[in-house]
Amino acid sequence: MSVWLLCALLFSLIGRTKQDGHPVSIKEVKLYAEKTDTSNTGVWVLNVEWRDEFAQNDEFEKISYDIEVFRTEEKMSVHNETIHVMPNKTTFYHWKWTSPIPLQCTSHSVRLRHRDQLYIGEWTPLYTYNGQDLNAVETIVYPYDQVFMVGSNITFCCIVETDSGAPVHTFQTKISNRTYITEPIHFDRPSGSTSDIECKVNKSFSSGGAALFIGYPPDDQNLTCITRDLSSVECRWEKGRKTYLVVNRETKYKLNGSDCEFGQCVLREVIKQTTKQVTSWTLIAKNPLGVKTLTDTADPTHRVLMRAPIKISHVADARKVDLYWSWNEKNYASFQMICQENFSGEGLSSLVLVNLQPFTKYTARVRCGSYEHFYEWGDWSEITEFSTLEDIPEAVDVWIQYFEQNIYVLWKPLTEQQSHGIITGYNVTIGNTTERIGPNTQLCYKITLGKEKSDQIITVSANNSAGQSTPSTIIPSYPDNEVKISHIKNSNGGFEMSWEKYPNSTCGYVVEWFPTYKKKQCDVEWEKISECDSDACNTWNKSGTFVDGERYTVSVYACTNDAPKLLKRIEGYAVEQKPGKVQNLRGKNNDGNIVLSWDEVPLDLQKGFIQGYNVITLLSDSETFINMTKTKEREVNLKLDPGSYTFLVSAFTSKGGEHINYGSTATQTLFLCVNWSTNVCCLQGIYCTQMTEGYLKCEIQEVHSLEHPAMPESLHGLDLISSHSKVFPAHFYQNISESPVDISYDPVEKLTSILENPSYNLTMPEPVDVAQISDLTLEMQDAYLPAPNFVQNNLLVKDSESYKVIVPSCGLIKDFDGT
């Protein structure tokens, strides 16, 4: 009985203790910071460990603890949390907390209490982790020299010297006697380093700063492991996104537990070529911000990337070369390989390159790969250079030109690919006669044909050190007019022709072209078109080689067993341009109208097909536009009122007409008419000045009408204007005065009295010595008298010019011819 009462009393006391909240034994509480490589520059994780003796007898499956964290100096709670753990009778309980600021910034204290479904225990005493604000001897900023992820929000603290005052600017919140913190600062972009977090103290002028590194964790990917020598494995991968971490913060690598560097991870392995062996490789990439793990699995013999061959040598011929090489890797000797150009074999060390171009410099290199399990081509060898030998040339391309009653055989120079070496000369054979021509002479030869048919066969061949080319044969055909020349419009800067197939064509067709008006000896182009069944063999299109504004003659010949057969011939311009100027523009009187005529533009200056002419009439003084006439003829009849005019004549093609500028005076022409039908003496003059080619300036003089006596009977039937008359310069009439002409001969008295008619109102020039104009005579009926002195004053006779002098009077008109 007494024992039972004692036990009951004991349990009652225990129950009363829990219910009353008396402390339960939480012992051996430990606080420590989590150690890292940067613990001295900023530590963030606080670890708490403890033991609970009461938890060893707890009847519950889980027990709970309330934990509260304070900033020690301010006694301000910064975190509280309830955790749940399984009862543990032998080991410590553990809890960790990540601080929003480095633990160095200020001291932190922790307390705990037990709780379960029946009661809540009392708090333990405060356990403190001391900050650096207790013993710092200078102003310092935390964290510093640490690495953070892009996108982080970081709170910095500044511990100032004792009694130095508060810092300025960024550090605004005081959390202890010497510690100030910032608001969280966001870093949204990577950077190698930054030192823009600075703490300045006004009172002591002391300062501290923080250097940070903002970046990314490893992003390596695509691990691939290969073998190059069949005795080791090399692993390669891609780095992926840049981490922006450098110096001692860059990514470190381990391959299957062994340290390695990017691009230099090699593992020694036993690789058997005859058996299948699948291997796995694991790469761990790590930097201060994270870890990335990559794996790869393969049979190494299926991942062979061969090294480069060495010691390349060669033996060259005209059209092939043998290449030889060696290997540095002994395991390649029994390895089945294939080398580029599709040569295969075991331990391959040579190959033959065929179908090469003679007398040509080549460079070659070699690379090989696995024949049985091809993975990739291996590394290229060093480049080797060689030249193939000469071979006989290809046949030359020959043609015939007819020029100024002579026949010339022409041939095109062989290109480097066609010559197969250095051309030393050409052989031209006519019948049984062969002429050797040097390599640097014009590739054109004047030939003389014999009467026999065998003497009319021409062959041309080229020579080099390897021999003579196959002779090219051609038989001349003399020029004929079997086809009509047609004009063709230009097409995209070139010419396009088509023709019907010629049934007797045995070797295709030849298209020949040359400048129509600039044809020269040995200057003709041609192109041969092979025989075939498609329509493409009956067409020809060429551009880019023709001169703009140049007229070309293009001919098509059929190639036969005999002479070439002319099938078609055209003339045209690849690109038309504005033509040159018309020539010899002139004007004449036609019943009071102006008749303009001109010579055509010289053929070599037409620069296109002439479609017509523009005739522009302007008032000379003001250059006022009167009209423009288009005509396809080289003559135009214009009816104009009296006045002074300028005429502009220009030819035009599909590209328009030539713009004409004013030029200097050339020749002078005067046309006069006399109307006797109404006893009216009239003077109508057309005075023309030819300027630059295409311009003519003419003046139509006013008409003066006067009544005067009828024409004497002695002048009836007089030929007033001779058919062979010439035109007298206009200034002849401009200088006639009213002065009488003093001539003592009797027949002249009749003429003088007529010229002195005051109603005619003419002014005669001053008399001159009649002997000075002995080459000019006055024709009056059947008598010849010396010319009047006013003629000498106004006529300058040139050796090469001829003039017609028409002397008007109301009673007499007579002709003067002079040369």
SVG drawing of the C-alpha trace seen along z (x, -y; Angstrom):
<svg xmlns="http://www.w3.org/2000/svg" viewBox="-3 -109 61 119">
<polyline fill="none" stroke="black" stroke-width="0.4" points="0.0,0.0 2.7,-2.4 4.6,-1.8 1.5,-2.4 0.8,-5.7 4.4,-6.8 4.1,-6.2 0.8,-8.0 2.3,-10.9 5.2,-11.0 3.1,-11.0 0.9,-13.7 3.9,-15.9 5.1,-15.3 1.7,-16.1 1.5,-19.2 4.9,-20.3 3.8,-20.0 0.5,-21.7 2.1,-24.5 4.6,-25.2 7.7,-24.6 10.8,-24.3 11.6,-21.0 15.2,-20.2 16.4,-21.3 20.1,-21.0 23.4,-21.4 22.1,-24.2 24.8,-25.1 24.8,-28.0 27.2,-28.1 27.4,-29.6 27.5,-27.3 31.0,-27.2 31.6,-28.1 34.5,-29.3 33.4,-32.9 32.5,-32.7 34.8,-35.6 33.1,-37.9 29.6,-37.1 27.8,-34.2 24.1,-33.8 23.1,-30.4 22.8,-30.0 22.7,-26.4 21.1,-25.5 21.6,-22.1 20.1,-20.8 19.2,-17.8 15.9,-17.3 16.0,-14.7 12.2,-14.8 11.7,-13.9 13.3,-10.5 10.2,-9.5 7.6,-11.3 4.7,-9.0 3.9,-10.9 5.2,-10.0 6.2,-13.7 7.2,-16.5 7.3,-20.2 9.6,-23.1 9.0,-26.8 12.1,-28.7 12.6,-32.5 15.5,-34.5 16.3,-38.0 18.8,-40.7 20.6,-40.7 21.3,-44.4 17.8,-45.6 16.1,-42.5 13.9,-42.6 12.4,-39.4 13.3,-38.8 12.0,-35.3 9.9,-32.7 8.9,-29.2 7.5,-26.0 9.2,-22.8 8.1,-19.2 10.6,-16.4 10.5,-12.7 11.5,-11.8 15.2,-11.1 16.6,-9.6 20.3,-9.4 21.2,-12.4 20.9,-16.1 18.0,-17.9 19.1,-20.3 17.6,-23.4 19.0,-26.0 18.0,-29.5 19.0,-31.7 19.4,-35.3 18.3,-38.2 21.6,-39.9 25.0,-38.5 25.4,-37.2 28.5,-39.4 26.4,-42.5 25.1,-42.2 24.7,-39.6 21.7,-37.2 20.1,-35.3 18.0,-32.2 15.6,-30.6 13.5,-27.4 10.7,-25.7 9.1,-22.3 5.4,-21.8 3.1,-18.8 -0.6,-18.1 -0.6,-18.3 1.4,-21.3 3.8,-24.1 7.1,-24.3 9.0,-27.4 11.5,-29.2 15.1,-28.4 17.6,-31.2 18.8,-33.2 21.8,-31.7 23.8,-34.2 25.9,-34.2 28.1,-37.3 28.4,-39.7 31.4,-41.6 29.9,-44.9 31.3,-44.0 35.0,-44.2 35.4,-45.8 38.2,-48.3 37.3,-50.0 34.4,-50.7 33.4,-47.5 30.6,-46.4 29.0,-42.9 28.7,-41.0 31.7,-41.6 33.7,-39.5 30.8,-37.1 28.8,-35.6 25.1,-36.0 22.6,-34.8 21.2,-37.2 17.9,-38.4 18.9,-38.3 17.8,-40.9 20.7,-41.6 20.6,-43.6 24.0,-45.1 25.2,-46.3 27.8,-48.8 29.6,-48.5 31.1,-51.8 34.0,-52.7 33.2,-53.5 31.8,-57.0 32.2,-57.8 28.6,-58.7 26.1,-57.4 26.9,-56.7 25.4,-58.7 23.1,-57.8 22.5,-54.1 22.7,-52.8 19.7,-54.4 18.4,-51.8 20.2,-51.4 20.0,-47.9 22.7,-48.1 24.9,-50.7 27.4,-50.5 25.5,-48.7 23.4,-50.2 21.6,-48.3 20.3,-49.1 17.0,-48.3 17.2,-45.1 19.0,-45.9 18.0,-44.1 20.6,-42.8 18.9,-42.0 21.9,-41.5 25.2,-39.6 28.5,-41.3 32.1,-40.2 32.4,-42.4 31.0,-45.6 32.1,-47.8 29.4,-50.4 28.2,-49.6 30.1,-52.0 29.7,-53.2 30.9,-56.7 30.8,-58.2 30.6,-62.0 32.1,-62.4 35.3,-60.3 35.5,-60.5 36.1,-56.7 34.5,-54.4 34.2,-50.8 33.0,-49.1 31.7,-45.8 32.8,-44.0 30.3,-41.5 30.1,-39.0 26.7,-38.5 26.2,-35.5 24.6,-32.2 25.1,-28.6 26.6,-26.1 24.6,-25.4 26.8,-22.8 25.1,-20.4 25.5,-17.7 28.3,-15.6 29.8,-13.3 32.8,-11.0 34.9,-9.6 38.2,-7.9 41.0,-9.1 43.7,-6.6 41.7,-3.5 43.4,-3.6 41.8,-6.6 38.5,-8.5 38.1,-12.2 34.9,-13.9 33.6,-17.1 30.5,-19.2 29.0,-22.6 29.2,-25.3 25.7,-26.6 24.8,-29.9 27.7,-32.1 28.1,-32.2 30.0,-35.5 32.1,-34.2 35.8,-34.5 39.1,-34.1 38.5,-31.6 34.8,-31.5 34.6,-29.8 33.1,-26.4 35.1,-23.4 34.7,-20.0 35.0,-16.3 34.7,-13.4 34.0,-10.1 35.4,-11.6 38.6,-12.9 39.4,-16.6 39.5,-18.0 39.2,-21.2 36.8,-22.2 38.0,-20.6 40.7,-18.5 38.9,-15.7 40.7,-12.5 40.3,-9.1 42.7,-6.2 40.6,-3.1 41.2,0.4 39.3,0.4 38.9,3.7 38.2,3.5 36.9,7.1 34.3,7.0 31.4,4.9 31.9,2.7 29.3,0.1 30.7,-2.6 29.1,-5.4 30.7,-8.7 29.5,-11.3 30.5,-15.0 29.9,-17.2 30.1,-21.0 30.1,-23.2 30.5,-26.9 29.5,-28.9 26.0,-29.2 25.1,-25.6 25.9,-22.2 25.1,-20.6 25.4,-16.8 25.7,-15.3 26.0,-11.7 26.8,-9.8 26.8,-6.1 28.4,-4.5 30.7,-1.8 34.0,-3.6 34.7,-1.7 31.6,-3.4 32.9,-6.8 36.3,-6.8 37.5,-10.3 40.8,-9.6 43.9,-11.8 45.5,-13.4 47.8,-11.4 51.4,-12.6 54.3,-12.8 52.3,-13.3 54.1,-12.6 53.1,-12.2 54.0,-10.9 52.2,-12.9 51.4,-12.1 49.5,-14.2 46.0,-13.1 46.6,-11.3 48.6,-11.4 49.5,-8.8 49.4,-10.1 51.2,-8.4 51.2,-9.1 52.0,-7.6 50.3,-7.3 51.4,-8.2 49.0,-5.9 50.1,-2.2 46.5,-1.0 45.6,-2.3 47.7,0.4 44.9,3.0 41.9,0.6 39.5,0.8 39.3,-2.7 38.0,-4.7 39.7,-7.8 38.0,-10.6 37.6,-10.0 36.1,-6.6 39.3,-4.6 39.0,-1.9 41.3,0.8 43.0,1.9 45.7,-0.5 45.2,-2.5 48.3,-4.7 48.0,-5.6 45.4,-6.4 45.3,-7.4 43.6,-10.6 42.4,-10.3 40.8,-12.5 43.0,-15.5 43.7,-18.4 47.1,-18.3 49.7,-20.9 47.8,-22.2 48.8,-23.0 46.9,-21.1 46.8,-21.1 45.7,-17.9 45.1,-16.8 43.8,-13.5 41.4,-12.6 40.0,-9.2 37.3,-7.6 36.1,-4.2 34.9,-1.9 32.8,0.5 31.2,-2.0 31.6,-5.4 31.2,-8.2 32.9,-11.4 35.7,-12.2 38.9,-12.6 41.4,-15.6 42.8,-16.8 46.5,-16.2 48.8,-19.1 48.4,-20.4 50.7,-19.0 51.2,-20.7 51.9,-19.1 51.6,-19.8 50.5,-17.4 52.5,-16.9 51.7,-18.3 49.5,-16.5 48.6,-17.2 46.4,-20.2 42.7,-20.1 41.6,-20.9 41.5,-24.6 38.3,-26.4 38.7,-27.7 36.6,-30.0 36.8,-31.8 36.6,-35.5 36.1,-37.2 37.5,-40.7 38.3,-43.0 38.4,-40.1 40.7,-38.1 40.2,-34.9 41.5,-34.6 41.5,-31.6 41.1,-32.5 41.2,-30.4 40.6,-31.2 43.5,-30.9 43.3,-27.9 42.6,-28.4 44.8,-27.0 42.4,-24.1 42.5,-23.5 46.2,-24.0 47.3,-21.2 50.7,-22.9 52.7,-25.8 51.7,-26.3 54.8,-26.4 53.1,-27.2 50.5,-26.4 50.5,-24.5 48.3,-25.8 48.0,-23.3 46.4,-24.2 46.4,-21.1 49.9,-19.6 51.5,-22.9 52.1,-23.5 53.0,-26.8 54.3,-26.9 53.2,-30.0 54.7,-31.2 52.7,-31.2 52.8,-35.0 51.6,-36.0 48.0,-37.0 45.8,-34.0 44.8,-34.8 46.3,-33.7 45.7,-34.9 45.3,-32.0 45.6,-31.4 43.6,-28.5 44.6,-26.2 42.4,-25.1 42.2,-21.5 39.5,-20.5 42.2,-19.1 44.0,-22.4 40.9,-24.1 40.9,-22.1 42.4,-24.1 43.5,-22.5 44.9,-24.2 46.5,-22.4 48.3,-23.5 51.6,-22.2 53.2,-21.9 55.9,-19.7 53.6,-16.7 52.7,-16.8 50.3,-18.2 46.5,-18.6 43.9,-16.9 43.7,-19.1 40.7,-21.3 39.4,-21.4 37.4,-24.0 36.6,-24.5 36.0,-28.1 32.8,-29.1 32.8,-32.3 30.5,-35.2 27.0,-35.0 23.7,-36.7 21.6,-33.6 19.8,-35.2 18.1,-38.5 19.5,-40.7 16.8,-41.5 16.7,-44.0 16.3,-42.9 15.2,-44.8 17.5,-44.8 16.6,-42.5 18.1,-43.1 21.4,-44.4 22.0,-41.5 20.8,-39.5 18.5,-36.4 18.2,-34.4 16.5,-31.2 16.5,-29.3 15.1,-26.2 17.1,-23.0 19.3,-22.4 19.0,-18.8 22.6,-18.6 24.1,-19.9 26.6,-17.3 28.4,-19.2 26.0,-21.8 25.9,-25.5 28.1,-28.6 26.9,-32.1 29.2,-34.9 29.0,-38.6 31.1,-41.8 30.5,-45.6 28.7,-46.4 30.5,-49.7 33.8,-48.9 34.7,-45.6 38.4,-44.9 40.7,-42.3 40.9,-39.3 38.3,-41.0 35.2,-38.8 33.6,-36.8 31.9,-33.4 30.4,-30.8 29.8,-27.1 26.6,-25.3 26.6,-21.5 24.2,-19.4 21.3,-17.9 17.6,-17.0 16.2,-19.7 15.1,-23.2 17.9,-24.6 20.3,-23.8 18.5,-26.1 18.6,-29.2 21.3,-31.6 21.2,-34.3 24.1,-36.4 24.5,-39.7 27.1,-41.6 29.7,-41.6 28.3,-44.3 29.0,-48.0 26.0,-50.3 25.0,-52.2 27.1,-49.9 25.4,-48.2 26.3,-44.5 25.9,-42.0 25.0,-38.5 25.0,-35.5 24.1,-31.8 25.9,-29.1 25.3,-25.3 28.4,-23.2 28.5,-20.5 31.0,-18.0 31.7,-20.7 31.9,-24.5 29.7,-26.2 26.2,-27.1 24.8,-30.6 21.3,-30.2 20.4,-33.6 21.8,-37.1 20.5,-40.0 21.6,-43.5 20.8,-45.4 21.8,-47.1 22.2,-45.4 21.4,-48.7 20.2,-51.7 21.3,-55.2 20.4,-58.7 21.8,-59.2 24.4,-61.7 23.6,-64.9 22.1,-65.2 24.5,-66.5 24.4,-69.4 21.1,-71.0 20.0,-73.4 17.0,-75.5 15.5,-76.8 12.6,-78.9 9.6,-77.1 6.9,-79.6 7.4,-81.6 7.7,-78.6 10.9,-77.2 11.9,-73.8 14.4,-72.3 16.4,-69.2 19.4,-67.4 21.7,-64.4 21.2,-61.4 23.2,-60.8 26.4,-59.0 25.9,-55.2 28.5,-54.8 26.8,-57.6 23.2,-56.5 23.5,-54.4 20.1,-52.9 17.5,-52.5 16.4,-56.0 12.6,-56.2 12.2,-59.7 13.2,-63.4 12.0,-66.2 11.9,-69.7 11.5,-72.5 10.8,-76.1 11.7,-79.0 11.6,-82.8 15.3,-83.7 15.3,-86.8 13.3,-85.4 13.7,-81.7 9.9,-81.4 8.7,-77.9 6.5,-78.1 5.9,-74.4 7.5,-71.0 7.1,-68.7 7.8,-65.0 8.7,-63.4 10.2,-60.1 11.6,-61.9 14.7,-64.0 12.8,-67.0 10.0,-69.2 8.1,-72.1 7.2,-74.9 4.9,-77.9 5.8,-80.8 5.1,-84.5 7.9,-87.0 10.3,-87.0 13.5,-85.6 13.5,-81.9 15.7,-79.2 15.2,-75.6 16.4,-72.6 16.5,-69.2 17.4,-66.0 17.0,-62.3 15.6,-60.0 15.7,-56.3 13.9,-54.3 16.0,-56.1 15.0,-59.6 16.7,-62.4 20.0,-64.2 19.8,-67.6 21.4,-70.2 23.2,-73.3 23.6,-76.6 26.8,-76.9 28.7,-79.3 27.7,-80.6 28.6,-78.5 27.2,-79.4 24.8,-82.0 22.0,-81.7 19.6,-84.2 16.5,-83.5 14.8,-86.3 11.6,-86.4 10.1,-89.0 6.4,-89.1 5.7,-90.9 2.1,-89.8 0.5,-92.9 3.3,-95.4 4.3,-95.1 8.0,-95.1 8.5,-92.8 11.5,-91.8 11.1,-88.8 14.4,-87.4 15.0,-84.2 18.4,-84.6 19.6,-81.4 22.6,-80.8 23.7,-77.2 24.9,-76.9 26.0,-73.6 24.9,-70.5 21.1,-70.3 20.5,-74.0 19.5,-76.5 18.6,-80.2 16.6,-81.9 15.1,-85.4 12.1,-85.9 12.2,-89.6 9.2,-91.8 7.5,-92.4 7.6,-95.9 5.0,-96.6 5.3,-99.6 3.5,-100.6 6.0,-101.2 6.0,-101.2 5.4,-98.2 8.3,-96.1 9.9,-97.2 9.4,-95.1 13.1,-94.7 13.0,-92.6 10.1,-90.5 11.2,-86.8 14.2,-87.5 15.2,-84.5 14.8,-86.1 16.1,-83.3 18.6,-80.9 18.4,-77.2 22.0,-77.2 21.8,-80.4 23.6,-80.6 22.5,-82.5 24.1,-85.8 24.9,-86.7 22.2,-88.7 24.4,-91.6 24.5,-92.5 21.0,-93.9 21.5,-95.4 24.2,-97.7 22.4,-98.9 22.0,-102.7 20.1,-105.3 23.2,-106.6 23.2,-106.3 25.8,-104.1 28.0,-106.2 28.7,-104.2 29.6,-105.9 28.8,-103.2 25.6,-103.8 24.0,-100.4 24.5,-101.1 22.6,-104.3 19.5,-102.3 20.3,-100.2 21.3,-103.3 18.1,-105.1 16.2,-102.0 18.4,-101.7 17.9,-105.4 14.1,-105.0 13.3,-106.9 10.2,-104.9 12.4,-101.8 14.2,-103.5 17.5,-101.6 20.8,-102.9 23.9,-102.0 27.3,-101.5 30.2,-103.8 31.9,-103.3 35.0,-101.1 37.5,-100.3 35.8,-98.0 39.1,-96.4 39.1,-94.7 36.2,-92.4 37.4,-91.1 36.0,-87.6 32.4,-88.9 30.4,-90.1 26.9,-91.5 24.8,-89.7 22.5,-92.1 20.9,-90.6 23.8,-89.8 26.3,-92.3 28.8,-91.9 29.7,-94.9 31.9,-95.2 29.9,-94.6 28.5,-97.5 30.7,-98.8 28.2,-98.1 28.7,-94.4 32.4,-94.6 31.6,-96.3 29.3,-93.6 30.7,-90.3 33.7,-88.5 34.4,-85.6 36.1,-82.5 37.9,-80.1 35.6,-77.2 32.3,-79.1 29.8,-79.9 27.2,-82.6 24.2,-83.8 23.6,-87.6 20.0,-88.6 19.8,-92.4 16.1,-93.5 14.6,-96.5 11.1,-97.4 12.3,-97.7 15.2,-95.1 16.5,-92.0 19.6,-90.3 21.9,-87.5 25.5,-87.6 27.3,-84.3 30.6,-84.2 32.9,-81.5"/>
</svg>
